[in-house]
């Protein structure tokens, strides 16, 4: 006799359990209870799927927002290169050459070199070049130094 084959008594036991289950399923109360349980499980599953779909929708929205922000960031970083192509006044070009030569300058140095009466005029020129993406700012103590971007 094969050890994996069920014995006659095991077979009879399974057949008996199957007949009992068949009789119970013929009872409308048992069938109704099973259908009710199935219905509540289905409602629970549908609610869970709805929550999962809502979370996926939120993730997709976030992904779209991130992509939009990345695109804007790329445009901002690419914008200074376009602005470099613009023609600059001669004084601004001289200031840029001066800064490239010295590597870093403050407004007082620009004022002194280009003979401005006050720091405001030099600051204004330097800030305009910074806004155009041609210079970077570095704060050291109370002074702001301007350095070339390239």
C-alpha positions in Angstrom: 0.0 0.0 0.0 1.3 3.5 -1.0 1.9 5.7 2.0 0.6 8.8 0.1 -2.7 7.1 -0.8 -5.5 7.7 1.8 -6.7 4.7 3.6 -10.3 3.5 3.3 -11.2 5.0 6.7 -9.7 8.4 5.7 -11.6 8.3 2.5 -14.9 7.5 4.3 -14.2 10.4 6.8 -13.7 12.9 4.0 -16.9 11.6 2.2 -18.9 11.9 5.4 -17.7 15.6 6.0 -18.5 16.4 2.4 -22.1 15.0 2.8 -22.5 17.1 6.0 -21.3 20.2 4.2 -23.7 19.5 1.3 -26.6 19.1 3.6 -25.7 22.4 5.4 -25.5 24.2 2.1 -29.1 23.1 1.3 -30.2 25.0 4.4 -31.3 28.5 3.2 -30.1 30.1 6.5 -26.6 28.8 6.1 -26.4 29.8 2.4 -27.8 33.2 3.3 -25.2 33.6 6.1 -22.4 32.7 3.7 -23.7 35.1 1.0 -23.9 37.8 3.6 -20.3 37.1 4.8 -19.2 37.1 1.1 -20.9 40.5 0.5 -19.3 42.1 3.6 -15.9 40.8 2.5 -16.4 42.2 -1.0 -17.4 45.6 0.4 -14.3 45.6 2.6 -12.1 44.7 -0.3 -13.7 47.4 -2.5 -13.0 50.0 0.2 -9.4 48.9 0.5 -9.0 49.1 -3.3 -10.6 52.6 -3.3 -8.1 53.7 -0.7 -5.2 52.2 -2.6 -6.3 54.0 -5.8 -6.6 57.3 -4.0 -3.1 57.0 -2.7 -1.8 56.1 -6.1 -3.6 59.2 -7.6 -1.9 61.3 -4.9 1.5 59.8 -5.8 0.9 60.5 -9.5 0.0 64.1 -8.7 3.1 64.5 -6.6 5.2 62.9 -9.3 3.8 65.4 -11.8 4.5 68.3 -9.5 8.1 67.1 -9.0 8.5 66.8 -12.7 7.2 70.4 -13.2 9.5 71.7 -10.5 12.5 69.9 -12.0 11.6 71.5 -15.4 11.4 74.9 -13.8 14.7 74.4 -12.1 16.3 73.3 -15.3 15.0 76.5 -17.0 16.3 78.7 -14.2 19.7 77.1 -14.3 19.8 77.4 -18.1 18.6 81.0 -18.0 21.9 82.5 -17.0 23.6 81.0 -20.0 21.1 82.7 -22.2 21.6 86.0 -20.4 25.3 85.8 -20.9 24.7 86.1 -24.6 23.1 89.5 -24.1 25.2 92.5 -24.8 26.4 94.3 -21.7 27.4 97.9 -21.2 31.1 98.5 -21.5 31.4 99.3 -17.8 29.8 96.0 -16.9 32.2 94.1 -19.2 35.1 95.9 -17.6 33.8 95.0 -14.1 33.5 91.3 -15.2 37.0 91.3 -16.5 38.2 92.9 -13.2 36.5 90.3 -11.1 37.8 87.4 -13.3 41.3 88.8 -12.9 41.0 89.2 -9.1 38.8 86.1 -8.6 36.7 87.8 -5.9 35.9 91.5 -5.1 33.6 93.5 -2.8 31.7 96.6 -3.7 34.3 98.9 -2.1 37.0 97.5 -4.5 34.7 98.1 -7.5 33.9 101.6 -6.3 37.6 102.4 -5.9 38.7 100.9 -9.2 35.9 102.5 -11.3 35.9 105.8 -9.3 32.3 105.6 -8.1 31.4 108.2 -5.5 29.7 105.7 -3.2 29.2 102.0 -2.6 25.6 102.1 -3.8 26.5 102.6 -7.4 29.0 99.7 -7.3 26.5 97.5 -5.4 23.8 98.2 -8.0 26.1 97.2 -10.9 27.3 94.1 -9.1 23.7 93.0 -8.1 22.5 93.5 -11.7 25.3 91.2 -12.9 24.4 88.7 -10.1 20.7 88.8 -11.2 21.8 88.1 -14.7 23.6 85.0 -13.5 27.1 86.3 -14.4 28.3 86.5 -10.8 27.9 84.6 -7.6 27.8 86.1 -4.1 29.8 84.9 -1.1 29.3 86.4 2.3 32.4 86.7 4.5 31.6 88.3 7.8 29.9 91.6 7.0 31.2 91.9 3.5 29.7 90.4 0.4 32.2 89.2 -2.3 31.3 88.7 -5.9 33.0 85.9 -7.8 32.7 84.8 -11.5 30.3 82.0 -12.3 32.7 80.5 -14.8 
